[in-house]
Every structure is written in structure tokens, then in C-alpha cells.
Amino acid sequence: MAEKKDSRHRTLTEARKAANKRYIDKFVEVKVRMTPEHRTEVQQHAQEMGESTTAFINRAIDETMERDKEAKKK
């Protein structure tokens, strides 16, 4: 009887590894410190909004920067 492969542990092809690297190289990481409780709140809020935590944080930054620019004009 043949063994079933665990689909969660697929080996990446060299092409996939290269594509992943090209994608990752387009970004930088920014570390943000917060309590575990606050992280949970942020993650839950992002999920409720139908977006990833990263997308939510980026949106929050963009919206705040835009508001700050508008306030500075006044």
C-alpha cells in the first residue's frame, strides 16, 4: 500500500523559491512592539474588516498620514 504524502509539507521547486525571493525582496520589515493583548485586538479588528493584519496596519498608517497632511494645510 502506497503512503499518502502530507500536502502541508510540499517541497518548493527552485522556480518557486526564486519567485518567492523576488517578491520578498520588494519589501522591508518594520518591527512594532505591542502587548499580546493589543496584538490580539488588532488582529481581530483586521479580521472583522476582512483584511490581513498587515493590510490593516498599512491602511491605518496611510489614512493617518493623509489626515496629518490635511491638518497641516489648515
NORSULDA-V928586 format. One line per field, one symbol per residue. phi: phi as a letter, one per 40 degrees, with the letter a starting at -180 (. if undefined). burial: + if it has 16 or more other ideal C-beta (glycine too) atoms within 10 Angstrom, else -. Layout:
phi=???
burial=???
This chain:
phi=.cccccccbcccccccccccccccccbbcbcbcacdccdccccccdcccgbccccccccccdcccccccccccc
burial=-----------------------------------------+---+---------+------------------
